[in-house]
Amino acid sequence: MKGRFVKPANALKSGIMYVKSSFTREPVRPPKPLFISAELTNHCNLKCPECPSGSGTMTRPRGYMDIGLFHKITDELSQYLYGINLFFQGEPMLHPAFFSFLEKRGKYRLIVSTNGHFLSPDSAVRIVRSHLDKLIISLDGMDQDTYSAYRRNGDFVKVVNGIRNIALAKRKYMSNLKIEIQFLVNKKNEHQIRDIKRFSREVNASLKLKSMQILNACEIEKWLPSSPRFRRYVEKDGDFHMRNTLPDRCERLWFNPVVTWDGKVVPCCFDKDAKYVMGDLNKDSFMDIWNSDRYHEFRKYIFTDRNSIDICRNCTSGLRGVRF
């Protein structure tokens, strides 16, 4: 099948296979993914305490994705993909060849998520004049003390100026770039939700208020906000648990895989330390990995006992009533 029907036909087939698998509890191998996340680097300039990259708890090697590896992904999958996320762990704009990844090799949406420390006036112009479709910028406070409570080593003024640089460049060049400010709601910053809403309107950016994932159970009370809308966890029998029971299914395994900087294919964005490697793109094609027995068995395991998989126990997929 050629032309404009390739993507929707693939999406329809993927959806049917996922629904069928969910009902029968027996996974059917999907055709092609609809989205993919490519980790440009797992290096970061910040020390966020609940992030494996920033906190230093990540055990896998650090490095930068080779542009040739990225082209291998896009050459094989671009005609099927609706979008590519150029982020996973780390700060993507630290990649020495960051702007080379913004050159599209197909009709898909490109999305970057950044901590906003590298949005100089020149970089802002290059971004809005590139093929980037959406820029997500993390801003978790509206003054230095509140912001750096979580974004440790971060510079609030630098990030705010960077956002203004992007907004100015977007107006100047009449760019269609979508700007989204992401605000992780926690106990330290929830009093500034009204302020972040006001600032987002000022720079003509959308705003996403997100609940906070907490990796260290001992730190939950330190970060858990008062509003139930932004709490992923509830206290029960003296311990904290996810608010809802995880369903034994996960659409991410049919639609949105993740590729680490060194070519490892992992099931989803919650496998931050690449514990469940499905295959290596330096050795095999993506579709060989996607349709492998290893991937099939992992999908099957999701249908039988998802809660026993450690990366799933802190996952938001399937939760109701929580902003994530």
Secondary structure by P-SEA (a helix, b strand, c coil): ccccaaaaaaaaaaaaaaaaaaaaccccccccccbbbbccccccccccccccccccccccbbbbbbaaaaaaaaaaccccccccccccccccccccccccccccccbbbbbbbcccccccaaaaaaaaaccccbbbbbbccccccccccccccccaaaaaaaaaaaaaaaaaacccbbbbbbbbcccccccaaaaaaaaaaaabbbbbbbbbbbcccccccccccccccccccccccccccccccccccccccccbbbbccccccccccccccccccccccccccaaaaaacaaaaaaaaaaaccccccccccccccccccccc
